[in-house]
Amino acid sequence: MERKRPVEQNQCERRLRVCVATCNRADYSKLAPIMFGIKSYPEEFELEVVVLGSHLIDDYGNTFRMIEQDDFDIGSKLHTIVRGEDEAAMVESVGLALVKLPDVLQRLRPDILIVHGDRFDALALATAAALMNIRILHLEGGEVSGTIDDSIRHAISKLAHYHACCTRMAEQHLIAMCEDHSRILLAGCPSYDKLLSPQHRDDYMDIIKSWLGDKVKEHDYIVALQHPVTTDIQQSIKIYGLMLDALLSFNKKTLILFPNIDAGSKEMVRVMRKKGIEQHPNFRAMKHIPFEQFIQLVCHAGCMIGNSSCGVREAGAFGTPVINLGTRQTGRETGENVLHVRDADTQNKIYHALELQFGKRYPCSKIYGDGNAVPRILKFLRSIDLEEPLQKTFCFPPVKDPISQDIDHILETQSALAVDLGGTNLRVAIICMRGNIVKKYTQANPRTFEDRMQLILKMCTDAMRDAVCLNCRILGVGVSTGGRVNPQEGVVLHSTKLIQEWSSVDLRTPISDALHLPVWVDNDGNCAALAEKKFGHGKGVENFVTVITGTGIGGGIIHQSELVHGSTFCAAELGHIMVSLEGPECSCGSRGCIEAYASGMALQKEAKRLYDEDLLNVEGMDMKLTEPVTAGHLINAARLGNSKADAVLNKASTALGVGIINILHIVNPKRVILSGVLASYYQAPVQRIISERALLSAQSIEVLASDLEEPALLGAASMVLDYATRRIY
């Protein structure tokens, strides 16, 4: 009889008994982070470990030893593999596992069994547990890879009671397979928790040299890992031989791992030995490499080749170029680092792929996780109510409302990390797809480059950690900064006077390397325009101009729904449109710019001049002598009837209005959006000047004041939220 306990009391009564069953080196890399997580909460969980499959075979490295080295107590070791490495042996292995598993499961009586992936051993585990009324949590269900593995994976999903999947698409596949949405966790891949954290280990060159020799260099070697395709064994053996020929011709140091135990692997090993790979000076052939070292080898490789899921999944987190051969991973979601050679029918085709990919680096891809899967899975385990009926219920129809369901999920969880680099403060925020600021962080902006960069990384790291607790999945990082920016490279070319030591600075690389996320960088004026396009008055408008009226004058131009950058990335320098040849001197060194008339700094300068001449105060105006004179005092004086202040503001409004008319006559936008602290003041006079002085065709163009509170942060976030799924810069 099943043991039951109220969900609110289960921690008081006893620990949750979790059995983790691992079959081979690959699934252990996904299960180990969860096992460590469970082990770290002994007051809540009781961990049982069952080892079977190829872990216990000498030809495959006796990899159960690495589990023991990780200090896990293996409760049961089951020899379940029938040798032969053909289709019949796979079937016999499933049968042997089904014969041996009942005794083990009956003895352990776990509350829940965690099983991973799509291996035939895992199918035996899920079948035995389901028939014995043991709850099953299946990892990595809902994915598509294109071989018999798909059928096995989906069969396990139908047997499992709970699911922890890696991608949104996999989640939707499970829903379409009639699985209960409330029992599906979008967690990400657990191996990412482990592989992201040690990416920059100081001893990575020692690891590389220990496996490939002292003379090998970073990014100057290849990792090869090719498995049989059980639905087309002969073709996969042929591709394996062609890959080896291409690697021999390419003449680079190559670390090659033996194939897994699937049908056809014995023939592949024969091909490898026939070609003398194990004795060739360029090759190191290995049966097993510890996962922590293997990910270092993949991270720093010049290329990875084969058909392992590691190539289309884990390698993307490092930006390592990958060549995927054949059909074994057809249907997998991949990053831009993967080059598919599905019809790998000639050595030359594979060789050409090596020429294209070797030595490249790609942006970090986090399609399969953000490094926080284990905390989500542990929280999910804690939420399981053992009083719920064990009998599965399926949801028909598969997806009741796929559009709204998808949109709700995106709006609620997918988020961006936004960074606003101001002259005074450095601000970081987590912003969701709806445009809501989930959490904001503010620190004084350090003066030196090193301190500033260090603070950016620290604040972003803190925000990433908090995002897990807030159920926010960060898609990338957007940075808004002053000055001229090359958004294609993520480099600040020239900065403003307010941000010293900030020229020719590559912002993208250090942030992407530290956070393992794609990063976008742009000028704050352009970001304000992007914020209006996604969240403000520019939403749904193909052509509009945003003008920032703050300390300086800036802005951005949206033309045919795209941001205009210009050939040297200085388009939309709206503050430096000249409206007079003999006007006041501007900070850019010229005269008569809009910024010299209408910016907050220009108005403050005029306010101080009037104050010094005792022409600013009027009756009813309370101005403390100790406070600094600002543009606000000038505006307040004009409202109270000060003619001198009113004349200054009329001149500023006219200059701004004339400058905007010049913009209207050049790009002919549908709308002008004023942003910044002076926007509400300038809106009416600018609209009036346009109606009086613009061409008839432009007089009806409306001027609106922005209602966005944080345009720089929202604009930085919008770069991520709009571009992350497109995977372009």
Residue, then its C-alpha position, 0 to 999 in steps of 0.5 A: m500500500e502506498r504511504k501517504r502524508p499531507v503535503e504541509q506536514n511531509q517535512c515533519e514526518r519523514r524525508l522524501r525518499v528519492c531513488v536516482a537510477t543511472c545507466n551510462r556516463a552521459d546520463y550521469s552528467k545530467l543526474a549528478p548535479i541533482m544528486f549533489g543537490i538532494k544530498s545537500y539537504p539530508e533533513e529533507f531528502e533520502l537519496e538512493v542510487v541504483v547503477l546499471g547498464s554500461h556503467l558496469i562494463d570494462d569496455y566502456g570504462n567501468t564508469f560506476r567508479m566516478i560515481e563512487q569518487d563523487d562520494f555517493d553510496i551505490g545501493s544497488k549495482l545491476h549487470t543488465i547488458v547482454r553483449g553483442e551490440d546489435e538489435a537483439a542484444m538491446v532487446e535482451s538487455v531490456g528484458l534482463a533489466l526488467v527481471k532484476l529491477p523488481d527486487v531492488l525497487q521492492r527493497l528500496r520502496p522509493d517515494i519517487l524514481i528519477v530517470h533520465g532521457d531516452r536510453f533502452d535501460a531507462l525504458a526498463l526502469a520506467t516500465a518497472a517503476a510504473l508497474m510497481n506503483i512508484r512515482i516517476l520523474h522523467l528528465e528531458g522529456g518532450e525533446v526530438s532527436g530523430t532516431i529510435d531514441d524519440s520513441i523510447r523517450h516519448a514512451i517513458s514520458k507516458l509512463a512518468h508522473y512528473h516531468a522536468c524538461c529543458t526547453r519551452m518547445a519540449e514543454q509544449h511537446l509534452i502538453a501536446m502529448c496530453e501530459d498534465h501541465s501542472r506536473i511539468l517543470l520547465a527547469g533547464c538542463p541540470s548539466y548546465d548547472k555544473l558545466l557553466s560554473p567551471q568554464h574559466r577554471d585556471d587549470y584548463m590547459d593542464i587538463i587539455k595537455s593531460w589528454l592531448g599532450d604538452k604541445v597542444k594549444e587552446h582552440d587548436y584541437i578537435v573533440a570527436l564523438q560519434h554514436p551509432v544510429t540504431t534505425d540505420i546502422q550501416q549508414s552510420i558506420k559509413i559516416y563514421g569512416l568518412m569522418l575519420d578519413a576527413l579528420l586524418s586529412f585535416n591533420k589536427k590533434t583530435l580527442i576521440l571518444f569510443p561510441n556508446i553501447d548501442a547496436g552498431s558500436k562494435e562495428m564502429v570500433r572495428v572501423m576505428r582500429k582498422k584505420g589505426i586511429e589508436q596508434h596515430p600520433n594526431f589522435r587520442a582515443m578514450k573510453h571515458i573522460p570525467f565530465e568536469q574535465f570533458i566540458q573543459l575539453v569541449c569548451h576550449a576546443g577548436c571544433m567538436i564533430g560527431n552526432s552526440s547530444c553534447g554537441v547540440r546541447e552543452a557545446g552551445a553554452f561555450g560558443t564552441p563550433v560544432i559539426n553535427l553529422g547524419t540524422r541522429q540529432t535531427g529535430r534537436e533545438t540548436g544554437e547558431n554554433v551548430l553546422h549540420v551535415r545531414d547527408a554526410d556522404t563524402q569525405n570532402k563534404i565533412y572536410h569542407a565543414l571542418e574548414l568552415q567551423f574550425g577555430k570559430r567562436y560563437p555567442c554563448s547559447k542558453i537554449y537548454g538552461d541557465g545554470n539554475a535547473v537544480p534549485r528548480i527541480l528540488k523545489f518541484l520535488r518538495s511540492i509533490d503531494l504523495e496524497e495525490p492519486l497515483q493514477k495518471t490523468f491525461c489532458f484532452p484536447p492536448v492544448k486547450d488554448p495554445i496561443s494564450q498559453d504560450i503568451d502567458h508563459i512568455l509574459e510571466t517568466q521570460s525576462a531580460l537583464a537591463v543595464d543603464l550606465g549613467g554618469t552618476n549611477l549604475r543601474v541594473a534591472i530584471i525586466c519581464m516581457r510585459g515591461n514590468i521591472v521585477k527588481k532594480y539595483t542601483q549603485a554609484n558609478p565608479r570613476t575608474f574603468e576597472d572598478r566600473m567593470q567589476l561592479i557591472l559584473k557583480m550587480c549582474t551576477d546578483a540579479m541572475r541569482d535573484a532571478v531564479c527565486l523570482n521565477c524569471r528566465i533571463l534570455g540575455v543582457g542589454v546595456s544602455t550607455g552614453g556616447r557612440v556605440n558600435p552595436q554590432e561588436g558591442v563596443v563603446l567607441h567614444s563616451t560622453k564627458l560624464i563617463q570618463e575612461w569609457s572609450s574603445v571598450d568591449l562590453r559584450t565579451p566580458i559580460s557574456d563570458a561571465l554570465h554565459l548569456p548573449v549581450w546587446v549594447d547600444n546608445d541610451g538615445n537609441c535605447a529610449a527609441l526601442a523602449e517606446k517601440k516595444f512598450g510606449h507610444g511607438k508600439g505598432v508605429e513603423n516610423f517615429v522619432t524619440v527625442i530625449t530632453g534631459t541633461g543633454i539632448g539625444g534620441g533615436i530614429i525608428h524607420q520601417s520598424e528598425l533602428v537607424h544607426g548610420s554608417t559610423f554609428c552616429a545617426a540620431e545625434l539630434g542634440h547637435i542639429m544646428v539651428s543657428l550659425e551664431g548661437p551659444e557654444c555647445s559641449c561638442g565644440s560647435r555653436g547653435c546646436i539644439e542642446a546649447y539652447a534646450s538641454g537641462m544644462a543649457l537651461q540651468k546655465e541661463a537660470k544661474r545667470l538670471y539668479d546672479e543678476d538678481l532677475l530670477n526671483v519673483e513674488g510667490m517663488d520660494m528659493k532657498l539660497t543654499e540650494p543649487v539653481t536648476a532648470g526647474h527654478l527657471i520653469n517655475a519663475a516663468r509660470l509665476g510671470n517672470s518675463k526674463a525666464d519666459a523669454v529664455l524658455n521661449k527661445a529654447s522651445t523655438a530652437l527645439g521645435v525648429g530642430i524637430i521640424n528639420i527632422l520631420h522634413i528629412v525622415n518624415p516620421k508619423r510621430v515625435i515622442l519627447s522623453g526625459v525630465l523636460a518632455s512634458y514642458y516642451q510638448a505643447p510649445v513644440q507642437r505649436i511651432i510645428s503647426e506654425r513653421a513646418l511644411l503643410s504635409a508635416q504640420s499634422i504630425e503629433v508630438l507626444a510626451s513619453d509615459l515610460e518611467e525608465p526608458a533607458l532600462l526598458g530600451a536595454a531590455s527590449m533589445v534582449l526581448d526582441y532579438a534573443t529569439r532571433r539570435i542576431y546582433 
